[in-house]
C-alpha cells in the first residue's frame, strides 16, 4: 500500500512539496540463525514506488528530504534468549536520477525469530518521506 | 523524566504554501532519538516522560506560540528483550507538541516499558508544523552616516520580510542600543507586503557614535548599524 500527497508550489512549474508513505517488504531480514545482534541496510526505490509523485530524473532538481521508517510487524518465539528489533535510521539518496530510501536495521533473535513476519499480506516496514522539489 | 542523550539523522524540510494566507509555511522534522531506557530486573510496567527540543536540534528554528500549530507523532524504533521476562511491553502512549513562550518547539512523549532485562533504546519521531508567522529577513538604514550639520536630517529605514504578510499585516518591533535615541517602538507592515520603508524620528545622541537598530518579532530579528557624526 502506498500513499502520496503532491502540493504544487509557486515560483516554478516543477516546484512541488511531496509526501509519500507506505509499507514495504523487508525480505532477507531473518535473524533466526544467529543469536548475536546483526545489522542490515535495505534500500527502497521511491521513484519506482511513487512514479507519478517522484518521477525520474530528479538529478537536475534541488531536493530537500526528510525521511522516517518504522517497524510494522515482528515475530519471535520464546526459544531465543534475547531479541532486538531496531530501525537505527532512515535517509534518502539520489541514485541514477531516482530517489532511494535507505533504512538501517538491526535484529537479534535465535531459532524461529524474525525481525519481520513474512506473509503474503503483511509487510514489514512503514515509511514516510517528505520531499521539497525545486 | 527520561533523558534523551542524542538524536541521530535529524532531517528537515520546509515549504512555502501558496494561496490565501501567504505566510503559511509547512515544516517537517524527523529523526531518531536515543532514549537508552533499560528495564529493571522485574516485570513491572513502568511509564515515564521524555522531551525533545526540536528547535535546538533543527537549525534553531523558532515558532510563534500564539499562531503556529505543531503535530507530533512517534513510535518505537529499537526494542530489546530477553527470555528473563514473563511479560514485555514497549509503548508510545502519547506524543504532543508545544511551542514554549521563547519560541522553542518541544516534543513531549509518554513512554512505557516492561520486561526484565529489556530496553527501549530508540524513538523515531516526526513533527509537522504549520507556521503562520513571517521572519524579519533584514533591516537597512540610509544614509549609513548621519551628519547633524544641515538639519533637518532624514533617516530612512527599510524592513524586509522573508515572505508577504497576510492581511491585515504584521507588527515589527524596533529597538536600538543607545539610551538617548528616540525611535517608534514598532512599525506596521501592511498585508500582502514583504517590505516597508519609511522615515523615523530620531532624537540624536550627543557626540559621534555608532547606533545599532534592531527589528524583531517573536521568531526572528535583524540588525543594522549607522553612524551619527555630531
Interface residues (C-beta under 8 A of the other chain):
Chain A: X7 X8 X9 X10 X17 X19 X64 X65 X66 X67 X68 X69 X70 X71 X78 X80 X81 X82 X83 X84 X85 X86 X87 X88 X89 X90 X91 X106 X108 X128 X130 X131 X132
Chain B: X8 X9 X11 X12 X13 X14 X15 X16 X17 X18 X26 X28 X29 X30 X31 X32 X75 X76 X77 X78 X79 X80 X81 X82 X83 X117 X121 X122 X124 X125 X126
